[in-house]
């Protein structure tokens, strides 16, 4: 075998073994092209070099390096390497190592393999990387280190992907270096806010708060109080605030509230935020004295309607309505009554309006109910408003029910054919007295279009409900209507539903 064939065979073995190193100077596109080339047909590859030759081309002078354990000629050959040398290598401008800010392992640029994604052109290549393998400057290195600083023993694993990896983010999922350095509470001084805004730092602080002494809690509080307005709406900081407000003193909790309400609409904006609303609700759970309640309610009044109609903000208003007295909430209840229809027809607002009716009393409730009844016919046919009307019926207060039914007189047939109105008619049949339900059914039977209810997508459910609650002559009138139109109903999917229901419940109806 001539020298050229020997060289080709050696390159083929290295390619198949997945140990072909890459050049720090090689463009990524050329690496992909080379990785896709067939080892049997490709020409001699100038980039298939040993790891030693790669380090030789980093142009690092031994004269400028400090003395250290291990050989300069082969730093991974059983040697122990000081990270200072790797720092110098990284600063040489080569691609092979990530930039470093200090000697800590995480800051050096260690990135977990799951923080990398495969290039689409690399499909079909396998990797024998371990799940906890780290990538150090293009070489796969197991994080089995003797200690946290300055020592890294040889245990490299080269996969069969030829080192072609694309970094998603060099900073994704990396813990701040200081998290590994703290040994005492004094070390936290001046770093609490930065920690609170960090994904790992916020968890670190939450664990500390759980076991902290009063002095330590005070230290945390005084560090964050001036920044609480920003932390409470931060994706990570809000969790620290939630934990902190549970353990601070009443006086400190009042200071937090003053910081969150010192400018107009400040608390409103926080409550509209997906993170802020959670922390505010946690804070409201801890409120006890009248001063704190006054601070919160006064701030919420500034944007009550906007909060009520917001998917995040309505939770805070509901909490206020449920846990504070009607007198405390009187200005919120007043705004709800003034914007009753607007709120009742809103996805979030309809929920708040129901809670307002449930927890209010006296003149505040009377006004809310009066506004709902005045708009009952329109609300009954609305996607969200119908739930408010049904809630009023569920109160089963005779005068309120009577006033509400009066609004529907002459409209029961039209409501029965409406997707949302039919639910309201069914609720009327279920919650009203026998005399009142009888009047509703008689109106349905006397309508010239009564037969159309039998085959209507929504009206058929009203007929079924009417059959179940009616008695005597009214029930017989419904059955007669069905018998007269049975042929039409047999050929209609909705009419069939009524016939099937009637067949199943004949014994129940004493037929």
Steps between C-alpha positions, in 0.01 A plus 500: 500500500652830390520802737203673341273197554622472859412864559154450348438193716606686813266787419212258436549333838505831681189617317301188588620510862371854540835633621586731215567837668400828345704807436411810701554697183278288276175666380190320621373440145821321407469283809152395390620427147786294637275312743271399215777380274537126458826371649536260208471765229623822657838639417762565762350720771739771623279556805529151644764579758586376841396684814865574567541675164190708569649629825834565330328739258358705788832689506533498877851576617632289784717788605195702597336225705543447876642178632239232548462129538496300178663507161464788252535265210191293571277665758235228496746211522452412867599848612344742743417838349462832675202691362722805468657339197160434349410861568803609302414263219148639486628855486715424198201555273467141380160340461595196704414646842216710629584839659552497873450759771659319792644165594173344611397193306159629390639840405773330297241409241382155597176438313293188538455290191123548512568872450614418149290403203597291202532660162226358272771378260644276770210252498616143522809565713505343842648626823625304797503808723397445858193680625704711740786571262617858466653664196826682566625696204391250237610184686256289695610493861338314788445724804668248728740753645716464810392837630315812391801704398816435307489122463362308203601139442501323171172321420399623156241336282501566128171424331442399140366845408843640409452788743239668278272655760302822486458689826145607581619748756827516685321639805190279499448324832837606644512589867662826609852439632422662834246228587787258548709739707270604786604368833324746731216751508753783492599388151143569382524868579447710190407201284143423612323687218722345233444156649123552515490572125694187414334167424718308743557790737130540577477135604813542707346796686167325553678215674694744716183686599337179624765456769611860553509671839331833570828686451557328167145575385555865589821502299320361194214745543719810518688391188187451286256760632620774264472261204181316594299678229714338232555167670130434554439488124826325413471143360725372780501781755127470565555163667745654744251778580223244556721312744621813675159660566398193697777538757556875536342704777176701475695824487720369220194376310352848521824642358473259208145620432609863514776429249248333266246782525720810512415600140165501320404175326822331617317217675253473210783445253652236726167317530464496121831316474493120491775479763399801705142386552616182675725686741232761576248226582752345737553841659124552541478166681732642765320833548337542840470860619267774366787721381628229269149432365449871437828527308409207276137588430580865429760393245269244337221757465715692251461227240229269628318448169822435309605245762158332501512444123860378498593131514764574765354796684156353570651257751611790720156666489329172587735459795413849620126438465516167684732594787434868566174642630233651269576834661867469402395403146223756460679699229583185306137383525384841383714475186375147435138618517570793266666272242278199565422398139858559384635287783232228477576436132873463561666160555674606821244761595207259520685306771573814700139619472373171642739531795389860556135391521593213729708696751333841495205595717244770556479783253814386319343165409162656420654731244703221339196273472285782362756568226516131408121467483472813287734340244380142552360436151820605326719327755307172465604473135862594562792258508600608852202703617276194521708371791429818695125461445512136606689602813221742591245222458708271724460748785135385514386829647127528415489872421814490288376192311160658435657819364733300280224279352301811417786610274466175302123506451418447133861406415528142628464341157768722348728437796442125471637504144812688604820316594544695823141605563384137505723444805327788676152363419600159637628667817167685531310170478724342765523777760157664493182393676252260339264784409781700340635205300146418385457852364825466305391167343156635412665789317711253303196286410290796394760631259421425130857375455486256793546198271832640379639473852478121465756496218710800602868439596442681831124503539485121527686519831246751632218261406673212679544714812137614481385137487705416810366786719138519380195319635135447418340683211816689406698179467225337294499805274872453432452129421215581264724747318763229459250241374364739237849563366655157551538426126695822451710428806596146390687639200680770701804439722378744767143374487632150554664616824161604638337172394779294655479698825122453512531125439756460780301703752142382440490321835636807676226709341232237582410459135 
